[in-house]
Amino acid sequence: MKTSAFLYPWDVVGDPDAPARIAALGVRQVTLASAYHSTRALTPRHPATRIVTAPHAAVYYPPDEKHWAGLGLTPHRQTWTAGDDPFAVAAEALTDAGLEVHSWVVLAHNSRMGQEHPETSVVNAYGDRYGWAPCIAQPAVRDHLVALAAEAAARPGARGTELESCGWYGFAHLHAHDKVSGVALGDAAQYLMSLCFCPSCTDGYGSAGLDPEELRDAVRRALEPVWAGAGDTGGGWSGVERLLGAELAATTLRYRTGVARALQEAAVGAVRAAAPDDRFQVLLHADPAPHRTGANVGVDAAHILSVADGVVLPCTGGDAAREAVLTPFAGLAGVRAANFGVVTGMGGSPGTLESDARHAASLGADQLRLYHAGLASGPDLEAVAGALSRLAR
């Protein structure tokens, strides 16, 4: 199976040995960040650095002022990796090493936007703003994300793209110094805590036939047992229905699904319009449970494969986790890339990559993604190289 490893530009810029080291793993492709959220990252093999701190969401190339003319929300450039266009520098070095480069674009996950434009953020039923989560129902946010997708995806040297967070973001977020584990929030409670009540969404609920204030009250009532320690009645969509009621839950999901589909269709269309040719591949990081939020946005399998060329699916975990995300795509045309964590310290399992990948292939996966070659230890990368070598036999 074709395999791609995720990388940041700073994993390559300033490290002349990086491209050959990545190619030696046995991968054919690199998925290279061109627009990414804030992070603190280890660089265990870089000759000059050990920690890179990206304090805010940024693009790793010089944005075109003409492309952004007339838009109120514009991207910020990075300042922590050397050079004017670190994406281009890294892409050229990787290409010279025989690797195919695809861009990696993070969309609806941007804490700096939330800081500078708090009105753009998701607002939960209690009035709390999620500054890391731009509300995709807001026209200004949607216009920004579509413009960002087009510019950040079709970078010179890229032969395809992967769009992450191309849909709803919500409560779940790896935030600095998180203190949110005192009450366990399962899948159902996370959905309720991710429902947005900004002005655009309250209008949207009204158009969908809901009274926004009654919905807000219903969400609060549904969550009271969770705060009292009774749990959220189980995971999955059935858990949401038990908490909120089937009819009310279904109406919220119809509204949110429509908003997400509009963004996905517009973003993919904009990328295709900006792409150098019709061979440029567009994939979305996705989850086949439509109510899910976050990096892997909830989608309907048939719909998303009618829009994009394929999906990247979270496959780290046991057999049941892979079956849950891959089975809904069975028999559908399009790329199904199984994404595996290969950093042991971050919950990945490089030692079981071979068997996990074979299981994913039996469920229809035709490509692999490895998260993350720049963050992984030497032993983790040795395990990856061994697994890919055996898979290629």
ZIPEFEN-V850837 format. One line per field, one symbol per residue. psi: psi as a letter, one per 40 degrees, with the letter a starting at -180 (. if undefined). A space follows every 50 residues. Layout:
psi=???
This chain:
psi=ihhihiiideddhegeeddddddedeieihhhhdhiiiihiigeehedid hhhheiiiifihihdddehehdhiiiiieehiidgdddddddddddeeih hiihhhcfggddddddgdeeihhaeeehhgeeghheehdddddddddddd dddfiheheaihhifgahibdhhgihfhfeedhhhaddddddeehifidd dddddddeeihdddddddddddeddddeeeaffiaidddddddehddddd dddddddddddddddddddddddeidieehhhihhihehdeiiadgihih ddddeedieaihhhehaadddddddddeeheihihghhhhhehdefeigd deddddddddddeeheiiihhhddeiidddddddddddddde.
